[in-house]
Amino acid sequence: MQKEKVFFLLFPTIHDVLKTEKRLKAENIGYELVPVPRNLSSDCGVCIKMKDITIIAKLGDIKVESCYEFDGRDFNEFTIR
């Protein structure tokens, strides 16, 4: 049985993470604040884990450093369009 894919959004600063969290709460979108997985790099030690990344379009001026798709086994960089 294949696990459901989840996405990890990494940000340059904790300020960007908290700003994103505020917007996600306002939109009632499910997410989790989690430590950045060890095999991913970021200047900030916290990232956002979520199942649906369509919200990225609503983040506006918040810079997402990178996005990774996790299938339960591997992390693959996901291109944000």
PyMOL CGO cylinders between C-alpha atoms (Angstrom):
from pymol import cmd
from pymol.cgo import CYLINDER

trace = [
    CYLINDER, 0.00, 0.00, 0.00, 1.47, 3.33, -1.09, 0.3, 1, 1, 1, 1, 1, 1,
    CYLINDER, 1.47, 3.33, -1.09, 1.52, 6.16, 1.43, 0.3, 1, 1, 1, 1, 1, 1,
    CYLINDER, 1.52, 6.16, 1.43, -0.16, 9.44, 0.64, 0.3, 1, 1, 1, 1, 1, 1,
    CYLINDER, -0.16, 9.44, 0.64, 2.28, 12.10, -0.53, 0.3, 1, 1, 1, 1, 1, 1,
    CYLINDER, 2.28, 12.10, -0.53, 2.96, 15.09, 1.66, 0.3, 1, 1, 1, 1, 1, 1,
    CYLINDER, 2.96, 15.09, 1.66, 4.85, 18.28, 0.96, 0.3, 1, 1, 1, 1, 1, 1,
    CYLINDER, 4.85, 18.28, 0.96, 7.45, 20.09, 3.03, 0.3, 1, 1, 1, 1, 1, 1,
    CYLINDER, 7.45, 20.09, 3.03, 7.74, 23.84, 2.49, 0.3, 1, 1, 1, 1, 1, 1,
    CYLINDER, 7.74, 23.84, 2.49, 11.05, 25.34, 3.55, 0.3, 1, 1, 1, 1, 1, 1,
    CYLINDER, 11.05, 25.34, 3.55, 11.55, 29.04, 4.19, 0.3, 1, 1, 1, 1, 1, 1,
    CYLINDER, 11.55, 29.04, 4.19, 14.59, 31.29, 4.55, 0.3, 1, 1, 1, 1, 1, 1,
    CYLINDER, 14.59, 31.29, 4.55, 13.60, 32.52, 8.03, 0.3, 1, 1, 1, 1, 1, 1,
    CYLINDER, 13.60, 32.52, 8.03, 11.38, 31.62, 10.96, 0.3, 1, 1, 1, 1, 1, 1,
    CYLINDER, 11.38, 31.62, 10.96, 9.58, 34.91, 10.32, 0.3, 1, 1, 1, 1, 1, 1,
    CYLINDER, 9.58, 34.91, 10.32, 8.43, 33.58, 6.93, 0.3, 1, 1, 1, 1, 1, 1,
    CYLINDER, 8.43, 33.58, 6.93, 7.27, 30.32, 8.54, 0.3, 1, 1, 1, 1, 1, 1,
    CYLINDER, 7.27, 30.32, 8.54, 5.19, 32.18, 11.13, 0.3, 1, 1, 1, 1, 1, 1,
    CYLINDER, 5.19, 32.18, 11.13, 3.75, 34.54, 8.52, 0.3, 1, 1, 1, 1, 1, 1,
    CYLINDER, 3.75, 34.54, 8.52, 2.74, 31.52, 6.41, 0.3, 1, 1, 1, 1, 1, 1,
    CYLINDER, 2.74, 31.52, 6.41, 1.23, 29.82, 9.44, 0.3, 1, 1, 1, 1, 1, 1,
    CYLINDER, 1.23, 29.82, 9.44, -0.93, 32.89, 10.08, 0.3, 1, 1, 1, 1, 1, 1,
    CYLINDER, -0.93, 32.89, 10.08, -2.24, 32.84, 6.49, 0.3, 1, 1, 1, 1, 1, 1,
    CYLINDER, -2.24, 32.84, 6.49, -2.91, 29.10, 6.57, 0.3, 1, 1, 1, 1, 1, 1,
    CYLINDER, -2.91, 29.10, 6.57, -4.90, 29.49, 9.78, 0.3, 1, 1, 1, 1, 1, 1,
    CYLINDER, -4.90, 29.49, 9.78, -6.91, 32.35, 8.25, 0.3, 1, 1, 1, 1, 1, 1,
    CYLINDER, -6.91, 32.35, 8.25, -7.77, 30.11, 5.26, 0.3, 1, 1, 1, 1, 1, 1,
    CYLINDER, -7.77, 30.11, 5.26, -8.55, 27.09, 7.49, 0.3, 1, 1, 1, 1, 1, 1,
    CYLINDER, -8.55, 27.09, 7.49, -5.99, 24.98, 5.63, 0.3, 1, 1, 1, 1, 1, 1,
    CYLINDER, -5.99, 24.98, 5.63, -4.52, 21.92, 7.31, 0.3, 1, 1, 1, 1, 1, 1,
    CYLINDER, -4.52, 21.92, 7.31, -0.79, 21.93, 8.00, 0.3, 1, 1, 1, 1, 1, 1,
    CYLINDER, -0.79, 21.93, 8.00, 1.79, 20.99, 10.61, 0.3, 1, 1, 1, 1, 1, 1,
    CYLINDER, 1.79, 20.99, 10.61, 4.83, 22.88, 11.85, 0.3, 1, 1, 1, 1, 1, 1,
    CYLINDER, 4.83, 22.88, 11.85, 7.64, 20.31, 11.97, 0.3, 1, 1, 1, 1, 1, 1,
    CYLINDER, 7.64, 20.31, 11.97, 11.43, 20.32, 12.27, 0.3, 1, 1, 1, 1, 1, 1,
    CYLINDER, 11.43, 20.32, 12.27, 13.18, 20.39, 8.90, 0.3, 1, 1, 1, 1, 1, 1,
    CYLINDER, 13.18, 20.39, 8.90, 14.07, 16.77, 8.04, 0.3, 1, 1, 1, 1, 1, 1,
    CYLINDER, 14.07, 16.77, 8.04, 17.81, 16.16, 8.49, 0.3, 1, 1, 1, 1, 1, 1,
    CYLINDER, 17.81, 16.16, 8.49, 18.43, 15.29, 4.85, 0.3, 1, 1, 1, 1, 1, 1,
    CYLINDER, 18.43, 15.29, 4.85, 16.96, 18.63, 3.70, 0.3, 1, 1, 1, 1, 1, 1,
    CYLINDER, 16.96, 18.63, 3.70, 18.76, 21.90, 4.27, 0.3, 1, 1, 1, 1, 1, 1,
    CYLINDER, 18.76, 21.90, 4.27, 17.43, 25.27, 5.35, 0.3, 1, 1, 1, 1, 1, 1,
    CYLINDER, 17.43, 25.27, 5.35, 18.58, 28.31, 7.31, 0.3, 1, 1, 1, 1, 1, 1,
    CYLINDER, 18.58, 28.31, 7.31, 15.48, 27.87, 9.44, 0.3, 1, 1, 1, 1, 1, 1,
    CYLINDER, 15.48, 27.87, 9.44, 14.97, 24.79, 11.64, 0.3, 1, 1, 1, 1, 1, 1,
    CYLINDER, 14.97, 24.79, 11.64, 11.17, 24.64, 11.20, 0.3, 1, 1, 1, 1, 1, 1,
    CYLINDER, 11.17, 24.64, 11.20, 9.14, 23.94, 8.08, 0.3, 1, 1, 1, 1, 1, 1,
    CYLINDER, 9.14, 23.94, 8.08, 5.52, 23.44, 7.12, 0.3, 1, 1, 1, 1, 1, 1,
    CYLINDER, 5.52, 23.44, 7.12, 4.22, 19.98, 6.26, 0.3, 1, 1, 1, 1, 1, 1,
    CYLINDER, 4.22, 19.98, 6.26, 0.96, 19.77, 4.30, 0.3, 1, 1, 1, 1, 1, 1,
    CYLINDER, 0.96, 19.77, 4.30, -0.95, 17.57, 1.90, 0.3, 1, 1, 1, 1, 1, 1,
    CYLINDER, -0.95, 17.57, 1.90, -2.09, 20.24, -0.55, 0.3, 1, 1, 1, 1, 1, 1,
    CYLINDER, -2.09, 20.24, -0.55, 0.31, 22.83, -1.96, 0.3, 1, 1, 1, 1, 1, 1,
    CYLINDER, 0.31, 22.83, -1.96, -2.22, 24.76, -4.01, 0.3, 1, 1, 1, 1, 1, 1,
    CYLINDER, -2.22, 24.76, -4.01, -2.18, 27.28, -1.15, 0.3, 1, 1, 1, 1, 1, 1,
    CYLINDER, -2.18, 27.28, -1.15, 1.21, 28.52, -2.34, 0.3, 1, 1, 1, 1, 1, 1,
    CYLINDER, 1.21, 28.52, -2.34, -0.58, 30.82, -4.78, 0.3, 1, 1, 1, 1, 1, 1,
    CYLINDER, -0.58, 30.82, -4.78, -2.22, 32.54, -1.79, 0.3, 1, 1, 1, 1, 1, 1,
    CYLINDER, -2.22, 32.54, -1.79, 1.06, 33.23, 0.00, 0.3, 1, 1, 1, 1, 1, 1,
    CYLINDER, 1.06, 33.23, 0.00, 1.74, 36.30, -2.11, 0.3, 1, 1, 1, 1, 1, 1,
    CYLINDER, 1.74, 36.30, -2.11, 4.88, 38.06, -0.89, 0.3, 1, 1, 1, 1, 1, 1,
    CYLINDER, 4.88, 38.06, -0.89, 6.12, 35.21, 1.33, 0.3, 1, 1, 1, 1, 1, 1,
    CYLINDER, 6.12, 35.21, 1.33, 9.18, 33.56, -0.19, 0.3, 1, 1, 1, 1, 1, 1,
    CYLINDER, 9.18, 33.56, -0.19, 9.18, 29.76, -0.18, 0.3, 1, 1, 1, 1, 1, 1,
    CYLINDER, 9.18, 29.76, -0.18, 12.82, 28.67, -0.33, 0.3, 1, 1, 1, 1, 1, 1,
    CYLINDER, 12.82, 28.67, -0.33, 12.04, 25.17, -1.60, 0.3, 1, 1, 1, 1, 1, 1,
    CYLINDER, 12.04, 25.17, -1.60, 9.37, 22.51, -1.62, 0.3, 1, 1, 1, 1, 1, 1,
    CYLINDER, 9.37, 22.51, -1.62, 9.87, 18.76, -1.29, 0.3, 1, 1, 1, 1, 1, 1,
    CYLINDER, 9.87, 18.76, -1.29, 7.42, 15.98, -2.00, 0.3, 1, 1, 1, 1, 1, 1,
    CYLINDER, 7.42, 15.98, -2.00, 7.68, 13.00, 0.35, 0.3, 1, 1, 1, 1, 1, 1,
    CYLINDER, 7.68, 13.00, 0.35, 6.17, 9.69, -0.70, 0.3, 1, 1, 1, 1, 1, 1,
    CYLINDER, 6.17, 9.69, -0.70, 6.86, 7.88, 2.58, 0.3, 1, 1, 1, 1, 1, 1,
    CYLINDER, 6.86, 7.88, 2.58, 10.34, 6.86, 1.50, 0.3, 1, 1, 1, 1, 1, 1,
    CYLINDER, 10.34, 6.86, 1.50, 12.06, 9.55, -0.57, 0.3, 1, 1, 1, 1, 1, 1,
    CYLINDER, 12.06, 9.55, -0.57, 12.16, 13.34, -0.71, 0.3, 1, 1, 1, 1, 1, 1,
    CYLINDER, 12.16, 13.34, -0.71, 11.97, 14.82, -4.20, 0.3, 1, 1, 1, 1, 1, 1,
    CYLINDER, 11.97, 14.82, -4.20, 12.29, 18.49, -4.91, 0.3, 1, 1, 1, 1, 1, 1,
    CYLINDER, 12.29, 18.49, -4.91, 9.01, 19.82, -6.24, 0.3, 1, 1, 1, 1, 1, 1,
    CYLINDER, 9.01, 19.82, -6.24, 9.00, 22.76, -8.62, 0.3, 1, 1, 1, 1, 1, 1,
    CYLINDER, 9.00, 22.76, -8.62, 6.60, 25.50, -7.60, 0.3, 1, 1, 1, 1, 1, 1,
    CYLINDER, 6.60, 25.50, -7.60, 4.94, 27.15, -10.57, 0.3, 1, 1, 1, 1, 1, 1,
]
cmd.load_cgo(trace, "trace")
